[in-house]
């Protein structure tokens, strides 16, 4: 009987923990999405070629994206060792 009561009382907390774990997993997946960063780089090159952005704006955004890719690679190397 006591275990049933514990389960009933702790159910909301367990639900919150489950939701928090799902949010964390989704956030990590998005954070480590190397393909997404590469797609942003491709779009940036296309915008430069079509003249939609200036060379200065391109360089600034490119530097940010390349730095992000380098961070992802360093994180993945550190995680696998």
ZAMARGU-4260 file (C-alpha; in steps of 0.2 Angstrom, whole numbers, plus 5000, padded with zeros to 4 digits):
<rodrens>
0) 5000/5000/5000 | 5014/5012/5004 | 5022/5009/4987 | 5006/5013/4978 | 5004/5030/4988
5) 5022/5034/4984 | 5020/5031/4966 | 5004/5042/4966 | 5013/5056/4975 | 5029/5056/4965
10) 5020/5054/4948 | 5020/5073/4944 | 5038/5074/4948 | 5043/5059/4937 | 5033/5067/4923
15) 5043/5083/4925 | 5059/5074/4925 | 5054/5065/4909 | 5050/5081/4901 | 5066/5089/4906
20) 5076/5074/4900 | 5067/5076/4883 | 5070/5094/4882 | 5089/5091/4886 | 5090/5078/4873
25) 5082/5089/4860 | 5093/5104/4864 | 5109/5094/4863 | 5104/5087/4846 | 5101/5104/4840
30) 5117/5111/4848 | 5128/5097/4840 | 5119/5098/4823 | 5135/5100/4811 | 5124/5097/4796
35) 5113/5112/4800 | 5129/5124/4802 | 5135/5117/4785 | 5119/5121/4777 | 5119/5139/4784
40) 5137/5140/4776 | 5130/5134/4759 | 5116/5147/4760 | 5128/5161/4765 | 5139/5157/4749
45) 5124/5157/4738 | 5118/5174/4745 | 5136/5181/4742 | 5136/5174/4724 | 5119/5181/4720
50) 5124/5198/4728 | 5111/5198/4742 | 5124/5202/4755 | 5140/5212/4755 | 5158/5204/4756
55) 5160/5212/4773 | 5144/5204/4780 | 5148/5187/4772 | 5165/5187/4780 | 5158/5191/4797
60) 5145/5178/4796 | 5157/5165/4788 | 5169/5168/4803 | 5155/5164/4815 | 5149/5148/4806
65) 5167/5142/4804 | 5171/5145/4822 | 5155/5135/4827 | 5160/5120/4816 | 5178/5120/4824
70) 5169/5120/4841 | 5158/5106/4836 | 5173/5096/4830 | 5183/5099/4846 | 5168/5094/4856
75) 5166/5078/4847 | 5184/5074/4848 | 5184/5077/4867 | 5168/5067/4869 | 5175/5052/4860
80) 5191/5051/4869
</rodrens>
